[in-house]
Amino acid sequence: MSYAVHALEVLALIFVLVLGFAVALIVAFYILDKTQAGDAIRRNYPVIGRFRGLFTKLGEFFRQYFFAMDREEMPFNRAQRDWVYHAGKGKGNTVAFGSTRNLSIPGTPIFVNACFPPLDDQCATTEPMVIGPTAAVPYRAKSIFNISGMSYGAISRPAVEALSRGAARAGIWLNTGEGGLSPFHLKGGCDIVYQIGTAKYGVRDAEGNLDDERLRDVGANPHVKMFELKLAQGAKPGKGGILPGAKVNAEIAEIRGIPEGEDSISPNRHREIDGFDDLLNMIAHIRAVTGKPVGFKTVIGSSDAWIEFFEMINLREDDCAPDFICVDGGEGGTGAAPMPLIDLVGMPIREALPRMVDLRDRHGLKDRIRIIASGKLVNPSDVAWALCAGADFVTSARGFMFSLGCIQALKCNRNTCPTGITTHDPRLQGGLVVEDKYLKVANYAKSVIGEVETIAHSVGVTEPRLMRRRHVRIVQADGSSVPFNKTRPSYNAGTPM
């Protein structure tokens, strides 16, 4: 009995202490809130006003897991993410009881199934396509779907390694992003596209100019198949990146060719390129030094501005054409960027891609220049639409981030990514197990390609690159759908295809 009484006395004392601490904390918060000048809500409603900030932060979590419907979230909804997660596990993506997609939303693609599609034994997988036929070492690209640029530094070591190994297993290429070629990109032995950003990381001299010796060394690597000159990306067209000195450790400094511990600010464009003539000269120079195919990545603000570019290619006597053009949508990408640039600058991929394809074809360069589409294309329907629009290849960054386990926590710019993908915190990186994730990367790529082939067979062609704009209808504002080749006719729409 005495033990019970003693326990009650201890519990009562603890209760009093906790209550006293809570009262003291409330008083302290009250004084702090009444005396601070930065937040009017907390000053007028001390203590209680703090819950507004708390609920604002928690609202993101509750909307994602409890309140938002499968097709409501942005930038990627739950249905899109779940498809990638299931594909990464190698599981079937069949569903029951009908589609949950609202097919009356303007812009929705609806594929035109054939009355008599080809039989299973009449179908074929997508054939490889040669990029850079006039380069000393052309690239025979095997896959229609590949990994877009994500720099080592922007994403973590285990993330890069998992992407490299997954790309090799799936037979797809991996773009380095503008941060240079790290040992982790080479871990899997996959095909590499080396991206040269405005700071020219990895191929620069001390002043930030292109260093031909470094460029030649990179080009000599047998895994590096192509070079991509980045003019602009969807997240921040017209603005260069900033790498804080705190992130520039010895390893990053060595890979990028910059001083250790110092801020590295990328120019907002290539200083040597003041116009289209300079761009063509740069492309020809990199191809001559490396012997590899060279293209560029850009965001379109107006297709009219690019007419001069294609006319110049045809007027010049030398072989100055880029081997490929990667068209990125203005919908924003994986990196951190000012909201006005993410939200309001650059054409969306759904408008930009067909415009660039039509310009290329109108100037007779269809067989010379390959078009790569990039920008929020993560599911088979996205990829199939891009091929119908005229793309030769599709690349994705965020789709492959989802395959690595990204939960769209929207903390890519804070070094606190809970899945270890965009953080350099060793503890958080520990959650990304390369041996598991590289298989999911490969499974995701194979699933996308396989289901795009299924869509192609459904519309009546034997392989995806034979799909045309007439094979997809686009939902209009009144809920009806119109053939894509009616709203956006191809340059050669009048000829048999």
N, C-alpha and C positions, 0 to 999 in steps of 0.2 A: 504493500500500500504506500509506503514511504517513497519507493522508487517512482510510482505513478505521480505522486504529488510533486516530487522533484522535477520530473519530466515536464509536467504542466507549467511549473514555475519558469523553467528554462525557455519553453515555447512562448510563454507570455512575455518574457524579457526580450526574446528575439523579435516578437511582434511589435513591441514598443519601440525597439531600436529601428526596425525597418520603417515603422510609421513616422518616427522622428526624422529619419533620414529623408523620407519622401517629402515631408513638410519643409525641411530645410532646403531640399532641392527645388521645390516649387517657389519658395521665397527667393532663392538665388536667381532662378529663371525669370521671376517677376521683375526683380531689380534690373537684371541684364536687358530684358525686353523693353522696359520703360525708359532706360537711359540710352539705348542704341538709337541711331538715326537712319540706318540703312533700309529698314523694313517697316513700312507704315502699318501693316496688319499686326505685326508683333508689338509695335509701340502702342497701338490703340486697343489691342486685345491680348495683353501679355499672357504667356503660358498657353492659353487656348489657341492663339494664332500660330503656334508652332506645329499644330496638327495639320495645317494646310500644306506645309512643306513635306511632312511625312506622307500624307495621303497622295500628294502629287507624285512622289517617288514610287510609292506602292501601286499607284494606278496603272503604271506600265505593266507591272507583273500581273495584276488582277485582270486587266483587259486581255492579256495574252492567254492566260490559262482558264479563265472563268467566264468572261463576258463576250469576247469576240467570237463570231461565228467562223466556220472553217474558211470562208472565202473573203473575210472582211479586213484582215490586217494588211499593213503596209510596212516595208516595201515588198515583203513576200508573205503570203497568207499561210495558214496552217496546212491547207490542202497541198500547196506547193512543197512546203518543207517536208511534210509527211511522205510525199511521193519519193523524195530524194532519200529520206531515212530508210524506207522500205527497200528501195532499189539498192542502197549501199549494203544492206544485209543479205542481198541475193535472194530475197523473197519475192513471190509474185505480187504484182500490183493490181490484181483484179479486185473489183468492188461489187457490192450487191445493191439491188433495189433502185437502180437508176442514178443518174448524175445529180450532184449537188450544185453544179455550176449554173449560174444564171445566164442563159444563152441569149438574153435580150439586151445585154449591155453593149453599147456601141464599141466597135473595134474588135469584138470577139471573132476569132477565126473559126469557120465551120468547114471542114474538109468534105469535098464532093466525092462520095463513094461511087465506084464504077458499077454499072449494071452487071458486068461479067468480069470481075477481077481475075488476074492471072492465078493459075493453080499454084499450089505450094512448090511443085517441082519446076515451075516456070520462073520462079523468083530468084533473084541473085543478091548477094551482099554488095555493098558499095565498093566500087573499084578504086584503087589508089589514084591520086592525081598528081601530076608533076607540077611543081612550082619553080619558076626560074629556069625555063628551058635554055636560055642563052648564057646562064652562069657557068663558070668552069665546073662547078659541082652542083648540079640541079638537085632538088629535094623531091623525092617520091613520097608524098604524104599519104599515109595509109588510112587515116580516120577523118570522117566529116566533123567529129566533135572532139574538142581539145581543151586544154587548160590555159586560161588567159593569164595575163601578167600579174603576179603577186611577188613583191620583193622580199628577199631575206632581210629582215629588219622590220618590215611592215608585218610579216608573219614570222612565226617562231621556227627554230631549228627543227623540232620534230614534225611540224606541219610541212615544211619544205621537203624533208626526207620522205614523209609518207606520200606526198604528191609525186615525187620522183619515182618511187618504187611502184606506186599505183599506176602511173602513166606507162611505165615500162611493161607492166603486166597486161594492161589494156591495149597497148600498141598505139598510144596517142602521144602528141607532143606536149611539152611543158614550157610555158613562157616564163623567163626569169623575172619579169618586172624590171624596173629601172635600177635596181640596187646592185647589179653586177652578178657574176657567176660565182656562187659559193660551192664548197665541197659537198654540201647537202643536196644541191641540185643534181649532182652527178652520182649520188649514192645508188640510184636504181638503174643507171645506165640507159635512161630513156632519151628520146630525141628532144633537143633543146632549141628553143627560139630565144636568141639573146636580144633583149630590149635595150636600146640606147636612148636614155632620157636626156633632158636638157643639161643635166650636170655631167653626163657621160661617165657615170660611175663604172669603174673597172677598165675603161679604155681611155682615160684622160691623163694629161700631164699635170704638173703642179699648178698651172694656171687655169685648169679646167677645159683646155682645148683637146680636141681629138688627137690621140697619140697613135700613130700608125703602127708602131712596133707592138704596143699592147693589143691593138685591134688584130694584127696579124697573128699574134699568139693565141688569142681567143678563137679566131677563125680556123686555126690549125687543129683545134680540139675536134675529134671525130664525132662527138656527141652533139656539137653545135651545128645545126642544119641550116638555120636562117638567121638574119638580123632584122630587127624591127626598130625603125626610127620613130620614137614617140613624139608626135607633134602636140597631141592633146589627149586627155582621157575624160570619160564621162563625168567623173566626180568633180573635176575642177578645170574645165577648159580655160586656157588663158592664164593659169596660175601654176607656179612651180611649187615643189614640195619643200618642207623644212624638216631636217633631221637634227634634233637637239643634240648638243655636245655630250649630254649625259648618256645618250645611246651609242655614241661613237666609241666603242671599246676597240682594243687592239685588233680583234678579228674583223670587225666591220670596217675599220680604217684600212686594213690590208686589202680586203675584198673590193672596196669602193675606190681606193686610191686617194684617200683624203687624210688630213691630219687627225690624229687621235685626240678625242676630248673636245673638239671644236665644233660649233654649229656649222652645218652644211646646208646652204640655201640654194636650191636649184633655180636657175633663171626661168622666167615665165615662158620663154621659147628659146630655140637654138640661136645663138648669137650670129652664127655663120649663115643662117638662112633668112634672107630678107624678102624672098619672093619665090615663085614657082621655079624659076630658072636655077636659083641656088639649091632648091630642094632636089631637082633632078641631078644637078652636079654632085651633090652629097651622096645620093643613092648610087650613082655610077662610081664614085670614089670608093665607097665602102665595098661594093661588089668587086672592084678591081683589086683591092687590097686583100680581101678575104677569099675570093673565089666562090662565095656562097650567095644564094638568093637574098635580095634586100627589098623590103617594103616599108610601109609606115602605118602608124595608127593615128587616127584623128577623130574629131567630133565635128559634124557639119552644122554650121550656122545658117548658111544659104547655099543651095546647090548651084546657083548662078555663079558664085565666086569661083567654082571649080571648072567651069567651061574653059577658061583660059589655060588651065593646067593640062587638060587633055588635048587641046589644040596645039599646045607647045610640044607635047610628045610627038605628035604627028609632023610638026614642022621641022624639028631637029633631025639631023641626018644620023647622029650616033644612036646607039641602043641605050636610051636614057630612061626607058619606062620602068617604073617600079614593078617588081615581080608579084607583089600583092599589096592590097590596101585593106587595112582593118578599120571598119566603120564602127565606132563606139557610140552608143546612145547617150544622150544628155541626162539620163535618169540617175546618175550618181553611181559610184563604185564602192569598193571595199574600204578605201582609205578615208582619212579625215579631211574635210573640206568645208569652206564657208557655205552656210545654208543657201544663200542666194545663187551660188554657182551650181549646187546640187539640184536645186528646185527649178531654176528659171533660165539657165543658159544652155544652149545646144539643143538641136532637134532630137526628139525621141527616136529610138532605133526603128520604130514602125514606119516613120516617115523618111528618115535619113537613108536607110538601106536601099529601098527601091530607087530613090533618086540617084544615088551613086552608081548603082548597077546600070541604070538607063544611060547615064553619061558615058560610062565605059563602053557599053554596047554601041551607042550612037557613033562613037569615034572609032569603031572597028577594032577594039582591043580586047574583046571577050576571050580569045584564046591566048592572049599574052599576059593579061593582068588577072590574078585571082582576087576574089572579094571574100573577106572574112567578116562575119557579123559578130558583134559583141555588145552586151548590154541587157541584163535581166532575162537572158534566155537560159532557163534552167530545166525546163520540162520538155518532153518529147514534142508536144504541140508547138512550143516556142521554136524549137530547132526546125521542125517541119515547115512552119510558116516562113522562116528565114530562107530555107532552100527554095520554097515556092517563089519567094521574092527575087531570087537570083543569086543568093550567096553560094559560094563554093565550099566554104567551111564555116563552122560556128565555134566560138570559144566562150567559155564561162569561167568566172572566178568565184562568184558567190555560190553557184551550184556545187562546186567542189568544196567550198568551205562547209556547206551543209553536210556533205558526205563525210567530212572530217569530224562532224559533231557539233558544228555551230548551231546555237539555239536562238540566234537573232537577238542577243542581249543588248545590242547597240552600244557596245563599249570598246569598239575597235581602236578608238583614239585615246584610251585611258590607261592602257597597260594593265587592265584588270579583267581581261577576257576570262570568263569562268571555265571555258573549255580548253584553254591553253593554246589557241590558234594564233591570236594577235597579241600575245604578251611575252615579255622576256623574264617574267617572274618564274624562277625554277620550280617553285612549289606548284603553280598553276600549270606549267608545262608538263608536270608529272602526270596530269590527268589524260594527256594525249599519248596513247600507247601506239607507237608506230606499227608494231606487228599486227595490230588489229585494224588500224585506220587505213593502211595502204590497200588492204583487201577491199574495204568499203569504197575507196576512191575508184578502184578498178571495176568493181561491181556496178557502181553508179554509171560510169562511162559506157560500159557494155549494155546496161539496161536502156539508156537513152538511145544509143545507136540501134539496138534491137527493136525498140518500139517505134522509132522513126521509120525503120524499114517496114514495120507492120502498117503504118499509116500510108506509106508509099504504095504498098501492095493493095491496100483498100481502095485507093483512088485510081488504080488500074495501071500502074507502071511497075517495072521490075526492080528498080532501085531508086533511092531517094533523090539523086541529082537529076532524075528525069521528071521530077515534079515541076509544074509550071504554075503561073498565077491563076490560070483557069481551074486549077484543082482545089482552090480554096475560096470560100465566100466570106465577106466581111459584114458583120452586123452593122446596120445603120442606126441613126438616131430614132427612127420610128419603130425599131424592133425587127424590121425586115432585113434580109441579107442580100448582098449584091456580089457577083463574081469579082474577084480581086482584079482580073484583067480588064474589067469595065471601069473601075474607079481609078486604076493606075495601069494603063496598057503598057506592055513591054515595047521596047523600041522595034523589035521584029515581030510584033503581035500579028501582023498581017500575013506572015509566012507560016507554013506548016511546021509544027514543033513536036 
